[in-house]
Amino acid sequence: MSSLQYLRFVAYALFAIGLINLRYQSGESNLALRTLIIVGTGVIIFVLSYLKVGRRLLIHPVGKVLTWLVAIAVIIFAIVN
């Protein structure tokens, strides 16, 4: 499996975590913004993995590392939040 497919799975996971966050923190303030950050990051990574420009970015070592760092930071944000 290529690293691009792993990033797609991470994008799916971010989308799911964001929706779970939306459901289980329904009474919290700023919930829409936090959910948008989590889900939005997943959607952006997912879309980039299918666009030609995005694939080139995600295959390049610097882009790959940056994307993984952002994804891990958002996952930690979702868990801590």
N, C-alpha and C positions, 0 to 999 in steps of 0.2 A: 504494500500500500504506500502510495506516495505521500509526501508531507502536505501536499495540497488537499488530499482527502482527509488527513488528520485535522487540518484547519476547518474543513467543512463540518466535521463532527463537533469541533469546538464551537462553531457558529450555531449549530443545532442546540448544543447544550446551553449556550448563553441565552438563546431564545426561550428554551424551556425554563431555565432558572428565572428569567425575567417574568414569565407568566405565573410561575409558582409564587414569586415574590409579590406580584400584583394580587393574587388570591389571598395569601395568608397574612398580608400586612394591610388589609383593606381600611383600617381605621387610622393609619399613620399619616402625618403631614408630609408633604412633598413626595408622595408615593408615585405620582405620575412622572415626575422628573427622574427619580431613581430607576423606575421601570424602563423609562425611555433610554436611559444610559445603558442599561444592561441589554435590553432587546435590540436597541439601535446598533450597538457594537456587534452583536451577533449577525444582524441583517447586513451590515456593511461588510463584514468579513465574508459572509456567504455570497453576496453579490460580487465582491472582488474576485472570489475564487472561480467565477464563471465568465467574467469579462476578460478579454485578451490582455488589456493593459493591467488589470488586477492580477492575472496569473503571472505575468512577467514580474510584477512587484513582489508577489508572494513566493516566487521561486528563487529570486535573488536573495543571497544570504542575509544582507542587511534588512531587507523587507521582511524576511521570514522571522528573524530574531525580534524585530520591532513589533510585528503582529502578535507573536507569542507573548511578549512582555505585556502588551496592551490587554490581550485576552486573559492572561493570568491576573493582572491587576483588577480587571473588571470582575472576575470570578471571586477574588478575595473581597472586593467591595460588596458583592452580592451576599457573600456568606456573613461578613461582619455586620452588614447593614441589617 
